[in-house]
């Protein structure tokens, strides 16, 4: 059936290959750099000619964070991602692949959306994630909570600009002329701000948070000229229904082509590989209470939530950075379950 689909489908049929790993093996490499004031840690995810192997996610960290991550994982249930299929320090595949940079949630890490980064890389993208300056999970656990303000937003945008310009053999195949950005939570605001202020960005996606909002000023939808994707987690008790309404308002206000998907039974962390890792990330893991009536329910299976996110983000960037008709068709009518995922689109 797959062969028949590939051979016979028209360009406007939804390309459901985004729901699975793509044709490329995925390499990953930790990259550190410093400037006059601080050090930075990035993670590159890229098409590779090396063989993948299943590795513990904590093994991608340097000590002492490797041991700390292992300790957190040992203390919780099955919601967080524990293993990744990658070629650690793998040989980059030759070619020219679009570059996507990603911004993690407030008090998270560069592995927050590792599953989405890997899916993208397997479909022919180079992805760079970054531990945001002064706003990682480790900062928060050590009692140094970053502020959700314009100053922190500026630091985050600067981190992403460093990621775009980062030089490394792992990034040799990155095509910076085809540049996208996505972010989760405060990372969604960061992605919006980068799209607004950096003309190199050609597409931007916001996961489980609005780009423009009154609580974290700095983003103006009217000044964003790129295609946009918004993901609404319907049972998001972190940003609440007020925040979800702002996402819907962002979608309506977008001046360029925009897509909005709403995922039933998804919580704020359902898009993240850190789902349930610490108490602050529990809203998306296990039992919850619905926003409308407070009734009990079970959050969406974490692996399914991450897969839906990866599928749509991959389709979005394949459609906007590579102009693939099948990927664009997936964005509007690809997912087979309308009760689980509903999608809207406007030009």
Secondary structure, DSSP 4 states (H G I P E B T S, - for coil): -HHHHHHH--TTS--GGGGS--SSEEEEEEEEEE-SS-EEEEEEEEEESSPPEEEEGGGGSPTTHHHHHHHHHHTS-S-S--EEEEEETPPBPSS-EEEEEEEPPTTB-TTTTHHHHHHHHHTTEEEEEE--TT-BHHHHHTT-PPP-SHHHHHHHHHHHHHHHH---GGGTTEEEEEEEEEEETHHHHHHHHHHHH-TTEEEEEEESS-SS-SSS----GGG--SEEEEEEETT-TTTHHHHHHHHHHHHHH-SS-EEEEEETT--TTTT-TTTTSSGGG-TTSSEEE-TTT--EEEPPPHHHHHHHHHHHHHHHHHHHHS--HHHHHHHHHT-S-TTTEEEEEE-
